[in-house]
Amino acid sequence: MSAKRSGVVNLSVIVGIVVAVIVALGAWYFTSDVFRTKVDEAAKQATTWTPENIAKDPVNYLNWCETQTKNAVQQLRADRIAIAQNRAKLQAMKDESANKVNVGSRALVELKKAYEAGKTAAAFPVEYQGAKRDEEWIKAQIVSLFKQVETQKNIVSRVEAGLKNLDIQEQKISKAEGDATAQLAEIAANREMLKVQKLTDDLKVKLVSMQGAVQGVVSVAGQSSGAISLDQLAAESAQTVDSAEFDKVLTNIK
């Protein structure tokens, strides 16, 4: 057997042994509660900042906290920009819809007056905006316009709710930004303390509790998606009058 062939055989044997060991360990992991617990704990100690790991390496833990906090601050800034953009779009939609409501409401009053004048005097067709209009045309326009005005009113209502939601998101961001500023100051202070003293029990407790504060800031960042979308707003606001009965519509025009 040549040296090259012998090397290939040996490599195959080694690979086979490794695979067998991996399979055996995998089976043992799922069948042995004790072994699985030890493996999970070892993985936790190797991949997360446990109190034990913080005590062993407080400097790098502070570096990790600082990085996490600064990343969250950047995301909060992006969230604030997204909210401002969404607010501008919603405000434009509100202004447009409110204007349509005002124009439509005035038109409905004029149409109602024209209808009542024609009905009282039995004088159809009546003149409306420079043209002669019969009774059916006036009634159809009133019903159609009423539905459109109600739709625009619903849009205004939904947009106002969306704007309030953006206000709440901005308040959360402002608080998170304040927490982040305080957190960075705390990190800097603790880093200086580590330079002049050993890790005391009191400082260890502070470092461990810092992790929760960092996660609180991070959890707020990126939540601006809670703002309603324009497509969703338009879809939810679409509505029609349940009944096309003209008399019922007419009584709602003031």
Steps between C-alpha positions, in 0.01 A plus 500: 500500500642838398560776755236717331237226518594426859451866590155501344401192695626647827310824433181303433543314827551824691193658339297190582609511862417870529156446350434212734603707801274787390206264454563342839524836673182617326314192616637542850396866503137412434489196728695622802350784702823544693719520189255736324491731802880514516529572127235773514668665797841484330351660187338771710826578675680515165249718315326731749601754762410305811579649843799267512631621164444862600705447814779335298519766228328823609690719251378317192154478650494880523622517141213273396247712688637815338476352151145377558390838634661699219341272239163553667551878493564486125183297451302744713616785278388308193166432670453870570563585133253231389237637737551853368457379142190303588357797690544726197318254275216450748461873557480559125234229473305652789510848346387368163217295646386782728483733201293244309263472795451876510445531125272197488295611798434839341401332175260270682328799663460665160366181342255452787370856455460443125317172559265645762426805283415284202296256707299770677413693188478194276744689282739229380728528316678758716811699423818389673842643415375651175322190370147359517488185715209264547394345830673165450831667416486713815417200718776286348756777555397546862535128580833470318647812653382405847689168476815678387482753782453225759803316360713812529378558856609147586843566348537813714408301811743219419781741422449684828529167682818427304650837591429434868673165465805676356499736799514198733786349298694827517457510878638146525797594282572811706500296821720232344746764378518644851555153644775437244678823591487408868617147417804624306593728789468206739720287275768769490489539878525126562788473254692762699418324826645177362827677435550597862349214696434132485158367412306535823171325573319833474641575156428145385132548587495827306655336193254211506201735532634710212425219256128534562513876445683455169243252379224745596648764271560252219142369520355845433722563196342385176141512623389791284333246276211519742396813301213430263577477130328715239384193305346349813339832586341538159375141502345523845342835436306395189133466583160529340161608631312193616174614345459693179161621603495861405277627782733353765802666344321829465429529872873481577586809297511804726 
